[in-house]
Amino acid sequence: MPKDQILLDPARTALVMIDLQNGILAQSLHPRSGDVVLENARNLIAKFRSANAPIVLVRVYWSSDMADAPHQMVDLPSVPAKCPPEDWGTLVDDLIQPGDIVITKHQWGAFYGTDLDLQLRRRGIDTIVLGGVVTNFGVESTARSAWEHGYNIVIAEDTTATKSVEMHQFSITEVLPRIARVRQSAELTFTTP
């Protein structure tokens, strides 16, 4: 993974954070815990707020009858059999501030079935910095779709984690570099007007 700075234009860049919600961050995550992911994400969010760049907070949740959940037949389901408690799907306290964009998705990726693309394009965004949990599902799925939509993508690796170190590393080293630039949050800086 290259270790060079990326200079971002705050007028054309948005931060998209995936599933920083109570029920997912409470799971066993690797290579860093949910608490560390959250601390790193908060620092990156503060950097975006200081630059007046848009912040998008994405959560996954379903209706109480689960009618909007994926129902395809698979060998290893990733959607709960019944709707989790509301607190499971609630974004971590204090993340949301006025002006933030909040998206609720119903599957891994944040583009399909939401207005994320519309929200970004209407603001003139062509680059997204992406982070959150879990690396090889929600983050990777959103990155793949963003790439297909023509966005430039930067993965803030230190704001990501998943179910195992191996799953995280495969996504970070083998998949995401083919569609994005992978960096640490400290390597991201903003242009000044």
Backbone as ProteinMPNN parsed JSONL, in Angstrom:
{"seq_chain_A": "MPKDQILLDPARTALVMIDLQNGILAQSLHPRSGDVVLENARNLIAKFRSANAPIVLVRVYWSSDMADAPHQMVDLPSVPAKCPPEDWGTLVDDLIQPGDIVITKHQWGAFYGTDLDLQLRRRGIDTIVLGGVVTNFGVESTARSAWEHGYNIVIAEDTTATKSVEMHQFSITEVLPRIARVRQSAELTFTTP", "coords_chain_A": {"N_chain_A": [[0.849, -1.175, 0.0], [0.752, 2.102, -1.004], [2.348, 4.909, 0.586], [1.631, 7.706, 0.436], [0.621, 11.133, 0.642], [-2.719, 12.291, 0.115], [-4.278, 14.848, -1.502], [-7.201, 16.551, -1.021], [-10.094, 18.083, -2.437], [-12.292, 20.027, -0.711], [-14.737, 20.876, -1.695], [-15.474, 19.04, -3.536], [-15.395, 16.565, -2.448], [-16.652, 13.964, -0.405], [-17.207, 12.465, 2.779], [-17.979, 9.177, 3.435], [-19.342, 7.133, 5.703], [-19.754, 3.874, 6.769], [-22.157, 2.009, 8.446], [-21.692, 2.651, 11.235], [-22.896, 1.843, 13.741], [-24.708, 0.872, 16.696], [-25.265, -1.996, 17.005], [-23.547, -3.26, 15.193], [-20.934, -2.286, 15.632], [-20.546, -3.36, 18.131], [-19.882, -5.978, 17.77], [-17.395, -8.625, 17.556], [-14.537, -7.465, 16.151], [-11.921, -7.114, 13.664], [-8.908, -5.914, 12.066], [-8.914, -4.265, 14.21], [-10.664, -3.114, 17.109], [-14.194, -2.304, 17.538], [-14.341, 0.023, 19.087], [-11.88, 1.29, 18.555], [-12.097, 1.668, 15.782], [-14.254, 3.456, 15.823], [-13.139, 5.65, 17.236], [-11.091, 6.429, 15.429], [-12.7, 7.017, 13.227], [-14.227, 9.142, 14.239], [-12.212, 11.095, 14.485], [-11.555, 11.466, 11.778], [-14.011, 12.345, 10.796], [-14.158, 14.787, 12.183], [-12.077, 16.123, 10.904], [-13.169, 16.412, 8.328], [-15.411, 17.982, 8.969], [-14.125, 20.336, 9.793], [-13.132, 21.17, 7.36], [-15.403, 21.82, 6.053], [-16.568, 19.895, 4.409], [-18.863, 17.573, 2.928], [-20.571, 15.128, 4.95], [-21.543, 11.821, 5.101], [-23.532, 9.552, 6.706], [-24.119, 6.225, 6.983], [-26.434, 3.671, 7.64], [-27.52, 0.292, 8.305], [-30.638, -1.215, 8.202], [-33.954, -2.576, 8.747], [-37.499, -2.825, 7.992], [-40.015, -3.518, 10.507], [-41.338, -5.872, 9.821], [-39.537, -7.075, 8.182], [-39.825, -6.993, 5.445], [-38.419, -5.469, 3.605], [-35.904, -6.509, 3.577], [-33.155, -8.381, 2.131], [-34.059, -11.405, 0.487], [-33.001, -13.526, -0.882], [-32.051, -16.901, -1.663], [-29.423, -18.297, 0.006], [-26.305, -19.862, 1.0], [-25.073, -19.02, 3.351], [-26.572, -16.995, 5.245], [-26.622, -13.444, 5.804], [-28.3, -11.642, 6.85], [-30.33, -10.936, 9.639], [-32.773, -13.264, 10.949], [-35.032, -12.203, 12.083], [-36.226, -8.879, 12.733], [-33.787, -6.874, 14.24], [-33.488, -5.299, 17.535], [-34.39, -1.809, 17.742], [-32.288, -0.205, 18.739], [-30.038, -1.616, 17.883], [-29.752, -0.868, 15.228], [-29.235, 1.832, 15.401], [-27.34, 4.718, 14.786], [-24.188, 5.465, 16.293], [-24.277, 7.402, 19.221], [-23.964, 10.923, 19.091], [-22.636, 11.167, 16.636], [-24.035, 12.254, 14.452], [-24.626, 15.423, 13.078], [-26.286, 18.589, 12.493], [-26.952, 19.085, 9.056], [-25.54, 16.897, 8.144], [-25.736, 14.055, 5.995], [-27.922, 11.407, 6.17], [-28.259, 8.063, 5.503], [-30.275, 5.235, 5.032], [-29.748, 1.933, 4.433], [-30.594, -1.284, 2.967], [-29.236, -3.549, 2.436], [-25.915, -4.833, 1.741], [-24.417, -2.809, 0.247], [-24.299, 0.806, -0.079], [-25.401, 2.233, -2.183], [-27.394, 1.008, -3.879], [-30.882, 1.151, -4.037], [-31.095, 3.422, -2.468], [-30.856, 7.024, -1.972], [-28.24, 7.874, -2.222], [-26.388, 8.313, -4.404], [-27.695, 10.404, -5.787], [-27.71, 12.386, -3.756], [-24.952, 12.889, -3.527], [-24.163, 13.647, -6.187], [-25.722, 15.956, -6.657], [-24.461, 17.72, -5.041], [-22.115, 18.122, -6.294], [-20.083, 16.286, -5.944], [-17.253, 14.327, -6.645], [-15.45, 12.642, -5.588], [-15.125, 10.213, -3.077], [-14.383, 9.576, 0.295], [-14.09, 6.693, 2.032], [-15.159, 4.669, 4.714], [-15.656, 2.578, 7.644], [-17.659, -0.177, 8.865], [-18.631, -3.429, 7.854], [-15.364, -4.235, 6.621], [-15.1, -6.009, 4.279], [-17.681, -6.372, 3.427], [-19.997, -4.261, 3.763], [-18.376, -1.895, 3.332], [-16.656, -2.616, 1.162], [-18.597, -3.393, -0.77], [-19.977, -0.99, -1.16], [-17.854, 0.552, -2.128], [-17.28, -0.79, -4.547], [-19.624, -0.28, -5.993], [-19.565, 2.52, -6.043], [-17.299, 2.922, -7.616], [-18.234, 1.812, -10.01], [-20.139, 3.733, -10.545], [-18.539, 5.811, -11.263], [-17.116, 7.381, -9.434], [-14.214, 8.767, -7.806], [-12.369, 7.041, -5.398], [-11.342, 6.831, -2.05], [-10.089, 4.801, 0.4], [-10.252, 4.918, 3.815], [-8.308, 3.26, 5.617], [-7.748, 2.853, 8.369], [-10.145, 3.277, 9.571], [-11.669, 1.081, 9.304], [-12.834, -2.323, 9.747], [-13.377, -5.87, 10.215], [-14.78, -9.223, 10.395], [-12.591, -10.964, 10.639], [-8.989, -10.944, 10.671], [-7.885, -11.973, 8.332], [-9.959, -11.753, 6.402], [-10.203, -8.968, 6.321], [-7.609, -8.181, 5.466], [-7.465, -9.399, 2.906], [-9.438, -7.979, 1.47], [-8.426, -5.346, 1.707], [-5.866, -5.512, 0.544], [-6.07, -6.951, -1.855], [-8.5, -6.487, -3.264], [-9.704, -3.824, -2.916], [-7.565, -1.944, -3.665], [-7.687, -2.086, -6.435], [-9.798, -0.605, -7.235], [-9.743, 1.697, -5.837], [-7.912, 4.168, -3.879], [-5.94, 3.327, -1.164], [-5.487, 4.429, 2.04], [-4.228, 5.795, 5.181], [-6.012, 7.693, 7.631], [-4.525, 9.941, 8.472], [-3.048, 10.526, 6.244], [-4.603, 11.983, 4.582], [-5.352, 15.104, 3.348], [-6.673, 18.454, 3.024], [-7.211, 20.782, 0.355], [-6.667, 24.314, 0.476], [-8.702, 27.239, 0.248]], "CA_chain_A": [[0.0, 0.0, 0.0], [1.578, 3.305, -1.056], [2.228, 5.757, 1.76], [1.746, 9.11, 0.084], [-0.505, 12.0, 0.98], [-3.727, 12.596, -0.9], [-4.823, 16.192, -1.332], [-8.618, 16.504, -1.364], [-10.834, 19.338, -2.596], [-13.48, 19.872, 0.139], [-15.965, 21.163, -2.447], [-15.772, 17.918, -4.442], [-15.136, 15.319, -1.715], [-17.53, 13.654, 0.725], [-16.875, 11.325, 3.624], [-19.091, 8.229, 3.557], [-19.029, 6.177, 6.76], [-20.683, 2.751, 6.68], [-22.632, 1.168, 9.558], [-21.156, 2.962, 12.561], [-24.115, 1.709, 14.53], [-24.512, 0.128, 17.938], [-25.268, -3.447, 16.876], [-22.424, -3.767, 14.392], [-19.683, -1.963, 16.32], [-20.446, -4.191, 19.338], [-19.405, -7.309, 17.395], [-15.951, -8.848, 17.576], [-14.007, -6.957, 14.887], [-10.469, -7.222, 13.487], [-7.767, -6.0, 12.951], [-9.076, -3.329, 15.32], [-11.97, -3.214, 17.754], [-15.174, -1.283, 17.2], [-13.986, 1.27, 19.782], [-10.781, 1.931, 17.822], [-12.698, 2.133, 14.526], [-15.061, 4.636, 16.128], [-12.24, 6.756, 17.563], [-10.472, 6.882, 14.178], [-13.758, 7.623, 12.404], [-14.545, 10.462, 14.813], [-11.132, 12.012, 14.115], [-11.696, 11.779, 10.354], [-15.22, 13.179, 10.676], [-13.787, 16.135, 12.636], [-11.265, 16.726, 9.832], [-14.106, 16.798, 7.276], [-16.211, 19.11, 9.461], [-13.263, 21.525, 9.765], [-12.971, 21.577, 5.959], [-16.753, 22.043, 5.514], [-16.843, 18.894, 3.376], [-20.046, 16.795, 3.304], [-20.446, 13.885, 5.694], [-22.66, 10.908, 4.904], [-23.537, 8.455, 7.67], [-24.972, 5.169, 6.444], [-26.744, 2.578, 8.553], [-28.321, -0.767, 7.724], [-31.769, -1.597, 9.046], [-35.1, -3.051, 7.982], [-38.807, -2.608, 8.609], [-40.279, -4.511, 11.562], [-41.747, -7.15, 9.219], [-38.397, -7.509, 7.365], [-40.226, -7.076, 4.038], [-37.435, -4.784, 2.768], [-34.615, -7.2, 3.698], [-32.899, -9.339, 1.059], [-34.637, -12.717, 0.756], [-32.45, -14.528, -1.785], [-31.599, -18.141, -1.035], [-27.966, -18.355, 0.066], [-25.803, -20.858, 1.935], [-24.661, -18.408, 4.615], [-27.294, -15.72, 5.333], [-25.995, -12.379, 6.594], [-29.383, -10.813, 7.379], [-30.996, -11.652, 10.729], [-34.069, -13.887, 10.629], [-36.079, -11.263, 12.492], [-35.708, -7.521, 12.869], [-33.112, -6.631, 15.516], [-34.03, -4.155, 18.26], [-34.1, -0.505, 17.123], [-30.973, 0.258, 19.177], [-29.038, -2.289, 17.059], [-29.58, -0.118, 13.992], [-29.054, 3.256, 15.674], [-25.979, 5.23, 14.675], [-23.595, 5.783, 17.587], [-24.624, 8.741, 19.725], [-23.151, 12.122, 18.843], [-22.012, 11.229, 15.308], [-24.826, 13.07, 13.527], [-24.792, 16.85, 13.336], [-27.107, 19.218, 11.453], [-26.312, 19.18, 7.749], [-25.061, 15.587, 7.715], [-26.661, 13.244, 5.205], [-28.097, 10.093, 6.775], [-28.806, 7.104, 4.536], [-30.581, 3.893, 5.535], [-29.676, 0.927, 3.376], [-31.245, -2.529, 3.348], [-28.334, -4.62, 2.016], [-24.542, -4.461, 2.031], [-23.958, -1.571, -0.366], [-25.055, 2.019, 0.249], [-25.956, 2.895, -3.361], [-28.608, 0.387, -4.414], [-32.109, 1.35, -3.278], [-31.034, 4.638, -1.646], [-30.608, 8.23, -2.774], [-26.854, 8.293, -2.009], [-25.819, 8.865, -5.636], [-28.35, 11.699, -5.997], [-27.214, 13.333, -2.745], [-23.572, 13.248, -3.855], [-24.08, 14.352, -7.477], [-26.305, 17.299, -6.532], [-23.493, 18.551, -4.32], [-20.916, 18.236, -7.123], [-19.049, 15.401, -5.407], [-16.694, 13.331, -7.565], [-14.539, 11.808, -4.811], [-15.598, 9.859, -1.746], [-13.525, 8.892, 1.244], [-14.985, 5.66, 2.526], [-14.711, 3.893, 5.857], [-16.725, 1.965, 8.417], [-17.648, -1.621, 9.079], [-17.404, -4.206, 7.901], [-14.51, -3.964, 5.465], [-15.309, -6.807, 3.071], [-19.095, -6.417, 3.062], [-20.567, -2.934, 3.528], [-17.414, -0.947, 2.762], [-16.25, -3.069, -0.167], [-19.743, -3.348, -1.669], [-20.203, 0.422, -1.484], [-16.736, 0.989, -2.973], [-17.464, -1.352, -5.889], [-20.7, 0.456, -6.657], [-19.076, 3.884, -6.284], [-16.403, 2.827, -8.765], [-19.086, 1.619, -11.187], [-20.814, 5.017, -10.772], [-17.553, 6.769, -11.759], [-16.49, 8.188, -8.384], [-12.885, 8.48, -7.284], [-12.589, 6.497, -4.064], [-10.224, 6.674, -1.127], [-10.461, 4.008, 1.571], [-9.542, 5.267, 5.05], [-8.14, 1.907, 6.158], [-7.765, 2.821, 9.829], [-11.534, 3.4, 10.038], [-12.363, -0.133, 8.869], [-12.566, -3.605, 10.418], [-14.345, -6.902, 9.85], [-14.907, -10.405, 11.254], [-11.295, -11.606, 10.857], [-7.841, -10.26, 10.069], [-7.707, -12.492, 6.962], [-10.976, -11.131, 5.542], [-9.831, -7.553, 6.193], [-6.41, -8.058, 4.641], [-7.747, -9.73, 1.505], [-10.152, -6.853, 0.875], [-7.551, -4.163, 1.694], [-4.683, -5.666, -0.308], [-6.322, -7.595, -3.146], [-9.699, -6.003, -3.965], [-9.913, -2.377, -2.903], [-6.599, -1.165, -4.438], [-8.01, -2.141, -7.868], [-10.882, 0.348, -7.518], [-9.619, 2.844, -4.931], [-6.622, 4.407, -3.237], [-6.065, 2.931, 0.239], [-4.597, 5.247, 2.866], [-4.597, 6.052, 6.573], [-6.66, 9.005, 7.759], [-3.507, 10.996, 8.602], [-2.507, 10.807, 4.913], [-5.59, 12.75, 3.826], [-5.364, 16.529, 3.664], [-7.549, 19.248, 2.175], [-6.713, 22.01, -0.246], [-7.226, 25.517, 1.106], [-9.164, 28.166, -0.796]], "C_chain_A": [[0.895, 1.238, 0.0], [1.311, 4.21, 0.139], [2.406, 7.222, 1.388], [0.458, 9.85, 0.418], [-1.467, 12.12, -0.206], [-4.312, 13.949, -0.549], [-6.246, 16.199, -1.863], [-9.195, 17.904, -1.483], [-12.114, 19.216, -1.778], [-14.793, 20.153, -0.587], [-16.386, 19.994, -3.326], [-15.611, 16.55, -3.774], [-16.125, 15.167, -0.57], [-16.957, 12.467, 1.491], [-18.115, 10.459, 3.741], [-18.668, 7.157, 4.558], [-20.14, 5.135, 6.835], [-20.9, 2.087, 8.042], [-21.93, 1.4, 10.893], [-22.332, 2.999, 13.532], [-23.884, 0.734, 15.668], [-24.356, -1.376, 17.727], [-24.094, -4.014, 16.112], [-21.092, -3.476, 15.073], [-19.476, -2.813, 17.578], [-19.921, -5.593, 19.036], [-17.889, -7.414, 17.562], [-15.404, -8.479, 16.2], [-12.483, -7.02, 14.889], [-10.074, -6.454, 12.219], [-7.819, -5.002, 14.104], [-10.481, -3.458, 15.864], [-12.918, -2.122, 17.25], [-14.871, 0.043, 17.865], [-12.881, 2.02, 19.048], [-11.286, 2.459, 16.474], [-13.448, 3.436, 14.766], [-14.195, 5.845, 16.461], [-11.588, 7.315, 16.292], [-11.489, 7.561, 13.268], [-14.122, 9.008, 12.926], [-13.484, 11.495, 14.448], [-11.242, 12.423, 12.649], [-12.934, 12.645, 10.11], [-14.905, 14.612, 11.093], [-12.967, 16.864, 11.574], [-12.171, 17.203, 8.689], [-14.971, 17.973, 7.714], [-15.403, 20.397, 9.4], [-13.094, 22.067, 8.351], [-14.309, 21.925, 5.307], [-17.061, 21.121, 4.336], [-18.022, 18.034, 3.851], [-19.709, 15.484, 4.002], [-21.723, 13.081, 5.5], [-22.503, 9.766, 5.899], [-24.575, 7.447, 7.206], [-25.204, 4.129, 7.534], [-27.528, 1.526, 7.788], [-29.421, -1.108, 8.712], [-32.933, -1.969, 8.141], [-36.389, -2.705, 8.702], [-39.087, -3.741, 9.601], [-40.713, -5.866, 11.003], [-40.674, -7.737, 8.299], [-38.737, -7.626, 5.877], [-39.204, -6.426, 3.109], [-36.034, -5.388, 2.884], [-34.41, -8.123, 2.496], [-33.419, -10.728, 1.445], [-34.102, -13.805, -0.173], [-31.998, -15.754, -0.996], [-30.081, -18.221, -1.149], [-27.551, -19.422, 1.072], [-25.489, -20.284, 3.316], [-25.332, -17.035, 4.748], [-26.573, -14.709, 6.215], [-27.042, -11.442, 7.201], [-30.058, -11.59, 8.51], [-32.36, -12.194, 10.301], [-35.233, -12.995, 11.039], [-35.428, -9.904, 12.742], [-35.037, -7.341, 14.235], [-33.772, -5.46, 16.253], [-33.59, -2.837, 17.607], [-32.709, -0.004, 17.493], [-29.855, -0.379, 18.36], [-28.725, -1.465, 15.806], [-29.35, 1.369, 14.171], [-27.586, 3.637, 15.521], [-25.479, 5.63, 16.058], [-23.919, 7.23, 17.953], [-23.548, 9.752, 19.371], [-22.449, 12.164, 17.49], [-22.723, 12.231, 14.402], [-24.887, 14.516, 14.003], [-25.659, 17.439, 12.23], [-26.312, 19.387, 10.161], [-25.732, 17.871, 7.256], [-26.154, 14.888, 6.913], [-26.725, 11.87, 5.866], [-28.834, 9.198, 5.784], [-29.098, 5.801, 5.272], [-30.594, 2.952, 4.344], [-30.295, -0.362, 3.895], [-30.457, -3.756, 2.894], [-26.912, -4.129, 2.25], [-24.172, -3.08, 1.524], [-24.88, -0.399, -0.096], [-25.672, 2.71, -0.965], [-27.306, 2.321, -3.787], [-29.799, 0.623, -3.48], [-32.098, 2.551, -2.346], [-30.852, 5.844, -2.567], [-29.18, 8.749, -2.594], [-26.257, 8.941, -3.254], [-26.4, 10.249, -5.928], [-27.818, 12.749, -5.028], [-25.796, 13.799, -3.078], [-23.494, 14.082, -5.13], [-24.638, 15.766, -7.392], [-25.387, 18.252, -5.784], [-22.18, 18.689, -5.103], [-19.768, 17.353, -6.657], [-18.571, 14.43, -6.484], [-15.725, 12.376, -6.868], [-15.194, 11.485, -3.476], [-14.474, 9.195, -0.963], [-14.454, 7.96, 1.998], [-14.349, 4.911, 3.689], [-15.902, 3.271, 6.546], [-16.567, 0.463, 8.516], [-18.806, -2.255, 8.323], [-16.689, -4.093, 6.556], [-14.957, -4.683, 4.197], [-16.777, -6.996, 2.709], [-19.593, -5.004, 2.757], [-19.621, -1.957, 2.858], [-17.044, -1.363, 1.341], [-17.394, -3.002, -1.169], [-20.044, -1.914, -2.102], [-19.097, 0.946, -2.39], [-16.886, 0.462, -4.392], [-18.524, -0.57, -6.656], [-20.273, 1.889, -6.963], [-18.16, 3.914, -7.5], [-17.207, 2.67, -10.054], [-19.859, 2.892, -11.537], [-19.837, 6.112, -11.209], [-16.929, 7.665, -10.707], [-15.034, 7.79, -8.188], [-13.089, 8.066, -5.837], [-11.27, 6.436, -3.314], [-10.759, 5.883, 0.062], [-9.606, 4.471, 2.744], [-9.393, 3.979, 5.864], [-8.245, 1.851, 7.672], [-9.154, 3.051, 10.421], [-12.344, 2.164, 9.663], [-11.952, -1.335, 9.712], [-13.638, -4.583, 9.974], [-14.225, -8.096, 10.792], [-13.585, -11.122, 11.522], [-10.205, -10.788, 10.179], [-7.689, -10.677, 8.614], [-8.708, -11.859, 5.995], [-10.624, -9.663, 5.276], [-8.657, -7.401, 5.233], [-6.667, -8.382, 3.174], [-8.441, -8.563, 0.812], [-9.224, -5.649, 0.685], [-6.396, -4.302, 0.71], [-4.98, -6.197, -1.703], [-7.502, -7.009, -3.933], [-9.722, -4.484, -4.054], [-8.857, -1.568, -3.666], [-6.869, -1.167, -5.949], [-9.091, -1.134, -8.251], [-10.756, 1.628, -6.703], [-8.155, 3.057, -4.57], [-6.827, 4.102, -1.75], [-5.021, 3.685, 1.052], [-5.051, 5.216, 4.317], [-5.178, 7.46, 6.643], [-5.652, 10.148, 7.813], [-2.91, 11.376, 7.252], [-3.451, 11.611, 4.037], [-5.578, 14.198, 4.295], [-6.247, 17.256, 2.653], [-6.827, 20.436, 1.583], [-7.324, 23.184, 0.52], [-7.611, 26.5, 0.018], [-8.189, 29.284, -1.062]], "O_chain_A": [[1.711, 1.409, 0.906], [0.19, 4.273, 0.644], [3.247, 7.909, 1.967], [-0.628, 9.274, 0.467], [-1.063, 12.055, -1.367], [-4.784, 14.164, 0.568], [-6.473, 15.886, -3.032], [-8.831, 18.802, -0.724], [-12.96, 18.383, -2.106], [-15.851, 19.713, -0.139], [-17.517, 19.953, -3.809], [-15.68, 15.513, -4.433], [-16.404, 16.126, 0.15], [-16.31, 11.587, 0.921], [-19.185, 10.947, 4.106], [-17.755, 6.374, 4.297], [-21.317, 5.474, 6.95], [-19.95, 1.662, 8.7], [-21.61, 0.445, 11.601], [-22.7, 4.047, 14.062], [-22.993, -0.113, 15.616], [-23.399, -1.968, 18.227], [-23.685, -5.147, 16.363], [-20.21, -4.335, 15.09], [-18.345, -2.967, 18.038], [-19.553, -6.322, 19.957], [-17.197, -6.404, 17.693], [-15.76, -9.101, 15.199], [-11.838, -6.987, 15.937], [-10.918, -6.361, 11.327], [-6.874, -4.906, 14.887], [-11.392, -3.87, 15.147], [-12.496, -1.15, 16.624], [-15.117, 1.094, 17.274], [-12.934, 3.244, 18.929], [-10.941, 3.571, 16.074], [-13.3, 4.399, 14.014], [-14.488, 6.953, 16.013], [-11.54, 8.53, 16.101], [-11.18, 8.56, 12.617], [-14.304, 9.942, 12.144], [-13.812, 12.64, 14.136], [-11.047, 13.591, 12.313], [-12.895, 13.573, 9.302], [-15.337, 15.556, 10.431], [-13.133, 18.065, 11.365], [-11.958, 18.286, 8.145], [-15.238, 18.87, 6.915], [-15.925, 21.438, 9.001], [-12.932, 23.272, 8.157], [-14.345, 22.287, 4.131], [-17.733, 21.519, 3.385], [-18.163, 17.794, 5.049], [-18.714, 14.827, 3.696], [-22.83, 13.58, 5.701], [-21.471, 9.096, 5.931], [-25.753, 7.769, 7.056], [-24.282, 3.756, 8.258], [-28.127, 1.817, 6.753], [-29.173, -1.271, 9.907], [-32.91, -1.717, 6.936], [-36.377, -2.336, 9.876], [-38.461, -4.799, 9.534], [-40.486, -6.898, 11.636], [-40.888, -8.79, 7.699], [-38.015, -8.285, 5.129], [-39.127, -6.793, 1.937], [-35.078, -4.832, 2.343], [-35.382, -8.596, 1.907], [-33.245, -11.172, 2.58], [-34.68, -14.889, -0.25], [-31.617, -15.661, 0.171], [-29.525, -18.214, -2.247], [-28.357, -19.839, 1.904], [-25.621, -20.974, 4.327], [-24.728, -16.02, 4.401], [-25.989, -15.064, 7.239], [-26.702, -10.55, 7.979], [-30.331, -12.781, 8.358], [-33.01, -11.65, 9.409], [-36.296, -13.027, 10.418], [-34.216, -9.811, 12.938], [-35.646, -7.622, 15.267], [-34.537, -4.708, 15.649], [-32.527, -2.775, 16.988], [-32.017, 0.564, 16.649], [-28.818, 0.252, 18.157], [-27.572, -1.379, 15.382], [-29.276, 2.101, 13.184], [-26.701, 2.97, 16.055], [-26.258, 6.082, 16.897], [-23.847, 8.14, 17.128], [-22.358, 9.436, 19.362], [-21.724, 13.121, 17.217], [-22.072, 12.973, 13.667], [-25.16, 14.794, 15.171], [-25.762, 16.86, 11.149], [-25.146, 19.782, 10.18], [-25.455, 17.735, 6.064], [-27.344, 15.109, 7.135], [-25.692, 11.241, 6.095], [-29.907, 9.549, 5.293], [-28.269, 5.319, 6.044], [-31.341, 3.139, 3.384], [-30.499, -0.526, 5.098], [-30.96, -4.877, 2.963], [-26.722, -3.1, 2.898], [-23.666, -2.258, 2.288], [-26.084, -0.571, 0.093], [-26.401, 3.687, -0.798], [-28.252, 3.07, -4.027], [-29.732, 0.331, -2.286], [-32.995, 2.692, -1.515], [-30.711, 5.699, -3.781], [-28.931, 9.938, -2.791], [-25.673, 10.021, -3.159], [-25.66, 11.167, -6.282], [-27.509, 13.871, -5.43], [-25.48, 14.979, -2.925], [-22.827, 15.117, -5.15], [-24.082, 16.684, -7.994], [-25.533, 19.469, -5.892], [-21.235, 19.312, -4.617], [-18.607, 17.641, -6.946], [-19.379, 13.788, -7.155], [-15.239, 11.421, -7.474], [-15.751, 12.365, -2.82], [-13.724, 8.371, -1.486], [-15.477, 8.383, 2.537], [-13.168, 4.567, 3.659], [-17.036, 3.417, 6.089], [-15.492, -0.09, 8.285], [-19.862, -1.637, 8.181], [-17.308, -3.888, 5.512], [-15.168, -4.052, 3.161], [-17.082, -7.722, 1.762], [-19.605, -4.598, 1.595], [-20.009, -1.261, 1.92], [-17.112, -0.55, 0.418], [-17.183, -2.592, -2.311], [-20.332, -1.659, -3.271], [-19.368, 1.704, -3.321], [-16.641, 1.197, -5.349], [-18.338, -0.241, -7.827], [-20.589, 2.414, -8.031], [-18.239, 4.829, -8.32], [-16.908, 3.307, -11.064], [-20.197, 3.108, -12.701], [-20.263, 7.23, -11.497], [-16.262, 8.636, -11.063], [-14.664, 6.631, -8.376], [-13.892, 8.67, -5.125], [-10.235, 6.05, -3.856], [-11.768, 6.257, 0.659], [-8.378, 4.422, 2.677], [-10.244, 3.653, 6.691], [-8.783, 0.884, 8.21], [-9.32, 3.022, 11.641], [-13.574, 2.196, 9.701], [-10.875, -1.361, 10.307], [-14.671, -4.192, 9.431], [-13.633, -7.987, 11.866], [-13.462, -11.82, 12.529], [-10.464, -10.039, 9.238], [-7.4, -9.845, 7.755], [-8.336, -11.473, 4.887], [-10.735, -9.182, 4.149], [-8.702, -6.595, 4.304], [-6.139, -7.705, 2.291], [-8.078, -8.198, -0.306], [-9.235, -5.011, -0.368], [-5.985, -3.314, 0.102], [-4.228, -5.926, -2.639], [-7.488, -7.041, -5.163], [-9.755, -3.924, -5.149], [-9.222, -0.566, -4.281], [-6.328, -0.326, -6.666], [-9.287, -0.839, -9.43], [-11.565, 2.544, -6.854], [-7.285, 2.252, -4.902], [-7.792, 4.575, -1.15], [-3.823, 3.59, 0.785], [-6.112, 4.683, 4.642], [-4.867, 8.312, 5.811], [-5.903, 11.216, 7.255], [-2.321, 12.45, 7.127], [-3.141, 11.891, 2.879], [-5.768, 14.486, 5.477], [-6.531, 16.741, 1.572], [-5.949, 21.026, 2.211], [-8.379, 23.047, 1.139], [-6.94, 26.594, -1.01], [-8.445, 30.136, -1.913]]}, "name": "protein", "num_of_chains": 1, "seq": "MPKDQILLDPARTALVMIDLQNGILAQSLHPRSGDVVLENARNLIAKFRSANAPIVLVRVYWSSDMADAPHQMVDLPSVPAKCPPEDWGTLVDDLIQPGDIVITKHQWGAFYGTDLDLQLRRRGIDTIVLGGVVTNFGVESTARSAWEHGYNIVIAEDTTATKSVEMHQFSITEVLPRIARVRQSAELTFTTP"}
